[in-house]
Amino acid sequence: MTRMRRTVTGAALVATLVPLALAAPEALGGTAAHAATAATTAEPGTVVQEGGRLTVPAGEEGAVTLRFTATLPAGVTGKVSGALHLPDQLDGEAGGGEVSDRALVSTCAVDGVAYGACPWKFPFNDMGFPFDPPSLTLPSVPAATTLAYAVTLDADETALRLGSPDTKRDLDARVELKDGTGAVVAQGTVQLSFVPGTPRASERGTLHARDRSGVLWRYEGTSLTTRPFERRKKVGGGWQAYTVITPLGKPNAAGGGALVARDRSGVLWYYGGTGNPDAPFKPRVRIGGGWNQYTALTGDSVGGLVARDASGVLWHYETKHGGGGNFYGRVKVGGGWNAYNRMTTLSGPNGALARDAAGALWKYDVPQIAPGPPFTRKQLVGTGWNRYDALVGTGELGRDQNSDLVARDASGNLWLHQGERLDEPRWNPTLYPSATRSLIGGGWNTYDLLI
């Protein structure tokens, strides 16, 4: 069987084994005495999970508790060590590369005794073959008739890449305990189900809106598609000085991302991200003049900029290493781009969307090899998109790790079109905005610009 290698960025899962004696019974869903009672009915040499399959939200919700009890055969003495093995599979549909060595972090306690850190091992990060499954090393403890473990699991959204999409992220993890000779003295299965949770703020999308008095407002994503945005925050006034404002890369709810803005004299200004959502932009820095030769400016979704001139030629300004509004000299992409009356980019390397005069929406992917042209592989998304007067790629507003699109109609209603990822071709899956939409709310025609 071919094994997949994917990256879980950041600390995808934090697991903590907590002392049973120190945790409130209601926090653990039971007591050590309850565990011991349950163990009296268990066969020697078995590991039994309490409470059935455990649902683990993969996000910022906090920890949930996994509890299991091992019943040892008579005559086992000395130290007992063990491990919890995840299935030897990764979700190839979720994207990414190798799994970080710190994707899972744990500390351990058994029968109320704390044992400190319990290391996770991801053998598929090693270059050798074959790969062993990811595993958590349990502490070496004195043998007893029963050993009660409590494990709190705190997972972020990247933990959804563990497991198979065919089983809806249901994992049957194997617990195995050994005596000092290496003989297996107890084993069994614990069942986990990873479900989408609230993504980190740095993964959640953000929308900016300028009102008709020139005040810029910020709407941070919640990850709930039924209520996509938090209450608006005021960024500041004076933004009516600009004829164009566009992101370089997508701003996020953590205060990341940058903007460029062109004033009426054609000077382009750069607003770097601060990482502070309450004051998301640094003081502006002048990039240079002459930018009023362009009829449209938008980001290229990976930190660069594309600009369309009056004759319909699209030019690409690739960002220099380190960003900061520094670009290499422009490179011609091609002509015919005046066929479009709206363009927006999708966060990350997901390309751009362009709407033509007939209302057809087109998707341009980002090539997999850089440097090169900013977009490739034009494909039709659908028709009827001329019912909107604004289209904005916002980053992720849900919990599926896909960039989403919001669109405003002539009545001022704002609609959410969630991103859908097609699997073909597998080497470069394409993200599209869904034709299905949900209403965010009305009154958005108070703004003269959405970005």
Disulfide bonds with the S-S distance in Angstrom:
Cys108-Cys118 1.33
